[in-house]
Amino acid sequence: MSNSYKYKYTTGPISCSEFINNIRVLVLNNGAKKHKARVKIFNLDPTPKNEVFDETFTIASNAKINTEFIPMFNAFEVQILTDSSLVFIWVGGRAGNENLEGNIVLHKDLIRF
């Protein structure tokens, strides 16, 4: 893990809803400069947890990126590491284009670690 990622967030463990077929992560850069964000997704079914997705994005100023992952497991955790407090995150478990209640995590609800 790079030391340039000063801001580290996690959703904590999320139990997948019955009809989940994708996990979407939306990252918004509200800053005047470009910033980086690293998105990691973990399968929590095995012990210890298993990293299944790890990608780093460069986000232009006042822009957003989103990525999706198709889970084949019953519980997950998403971690987002970024270099700025001006980067905001939304994580959602979804069924097609519909958000699933209980599988949505807003930026204000993420846990800093």
Backbone torsions as a table, in degrees:
resi	resn	phi	psi	omega
1	MET	NA	129.8	-177.9
2	SER	-75.2	143.3	177.1
3	ASN	-72.3	-12.0	-179.8
4	SER	-71.8	-13.1	178.4
5	TYR	-91.9	85.9	-176.5
6	LYS	-75.1	-28.0	-176.4
7	TYR	-108.4	116.8	-175.9
8	LYS	-125.1	126.8	-176.5
9	TYR	-127.6	151.4	173.4
10	THR	-137.3	150.2	173.8
11	THR	-78.6	-20.3	-166.8
12	GLY	76.7	-178.5	-178.2
13	PRO	-72.0	137.6	177.6
14	ILE	-127.4	126.6	175.4
15	SER	-85.5	125.9	-176.5
16	CYS	-63.6	136.7	172.0
17	SER	-69.2	161.5	-173.4
18	GLU	-56.7	-40.7	-172.9
19	PHE	-104.1	16.4	-177.8
20	ILE	-61.9	134.7	173.8
21	ASN	-134.4	0.3	171.5
22	ASN	-161.4	152.4	174.4
23	ILE	-113.0	122.2	178.8
24	ARG	-108.8	136.7	175.1
25	VAL	-121.3	123.1	179.0
26	LEU	-113.7	128.1	-178.1
27	VAL	-125.2	122.7	-176.0
28	LEU	-112.4	129.0	175.9
29	ASN	-101.0	108.7	178.1
30	ASN	-92.3	10.1	-177.5
31	GLY	-91.5	169.5	179.9
32	ALA	-87.6	-8.2	178.4
33	LYS	-119.2	162.5	175.7
34	LYS	-73.1	148.8	179.7
35	HIS	-135.0	163.7	178.7
36	LYS	-109.2	148.7	173.9
37	ALA	-140.9	134.7	177.0
38	ARG	-110.3	124.9	-178.5
39	VAL	-109.6	126.5	178.6
40	LYS	-126.1	136.1	176.7
41	ILE	-122.3	135.9	-178.1
42	PHE	-119.4	138.9	169.9
43	ASN	-86.4	121.2	-177.7
44	LEU	-95.7	2.7	179.8
45	ASP	-64.8	-47.6	179.5
46	PRO	-81.7	165.2	172.9
47	THR	-121.3	123.0	-1.0
48	PRO	-75.4	170.9	-178.6
49	LYS	-59.8	154.3	-174.1
50	ASN	-118.7	123.1	177.0
51	GLU	-73.8	125.5	-177.0
52	VAL	-116.8	-9.7	-179.1
53	PHE	-151.4	134.5	177.7
54	ASP	-153.4	109.8	-179.3
55	GLU	-142.6	142.3	178.1
56	THR	-109.0	135.3	-177.9
57	PHE	-121.5	144.6	168.4
58	THR	-103.2	126.9	-175.5
59	ILE	-113.9	121.9	178.7
60	ALA	-63.5	161.6	179.0
61	SER	-60.8	140.9	179.4
62	ASN	50.9	40.8	179.9
63	ALA	-133.5	176.2	179.4
64	LYS	-138.9	159.8	170.3
65	ILE	-129.2	157.3	169.6
66	ASN	-143.7	151.9	178.5
67	THR	-139.9	154.2	179.6
68	GLU	-129.4	149.5	178.8
69	PHE	-136.7	137.9	178.8
70	ILE	-97.0	110.5	-177.2
71	PRO	-81.3	144.8	174.5
72	MET	-123.9	40.9	-176.9
73	PHE	-148.5	176.5	-172.2
74	ASN	-100.1	-16.3	-179.5
75	ALA	-147.9	145.1	-177.6
76	PHE	-145.0	166.0	172.9
77	GLU	-137.6	140.3	174.8
78	VAL	-117.1	131.9	173.8
79	GLN	-116.8	138.5	176.0
80	ILE	-126.9	127.0	178.7
81	LEU	-116.0	132.9	-177.8
82	THR	-143.1	164.2	-177.8
83	ASP	-98.1	7.0	-176.1
84	SER	-148.7	145.6	174.5
85	SER	-77.6	-5.9	178.4
86	LEU	-88.5	4.4	177.5
87	VAL	-99.0	126.3	-177.5
88	PHE	-117.9	149.8	-170.1
89	ILE	-128.5	146.9	171.1
90	TRP	-135.1	132.6	178.9
91	VAL	-124.5	133.3	-180.0
92	GLY	-142.8	133.8	167.6
93	GLY	-84.9	134.7	-171.3
94	ARG	-135.7	155.1	170.5
95	ALA	-115.8	102.5	-172.9
96	GLY	64.2	-120.5	178.9
97	ASN	-101.9	12.7	-178.5
98	GLU	-107.0	132.1	175.9
99	ASN	-72.7	142.1	-179.2
100	LEU	-101.4	123.4	179.0
101	GLU	-56.1	135.9	-179.0
102	GLY	88.1	-9.9	179.2
103	ASN	-116.1	16.3	-179.5
104	ILE	-110.2	132.4	177.2
105	VAL	-127.8	118.8	177.5
106	LEU	-84.8	159.6	-179.0
107	HIS	-52.8	-44.3	-176.9
108	LYS	-64.9	-18.0	-178.6
109	ASP	-97.6	-6.4	178.0
110	LEU	-69.4	153.0	-179.1
111	ILE	-102.5	127.6	175.3
112	ARG	-78.4	140.4	174.5
113	PHE	-136.5	NA	NA
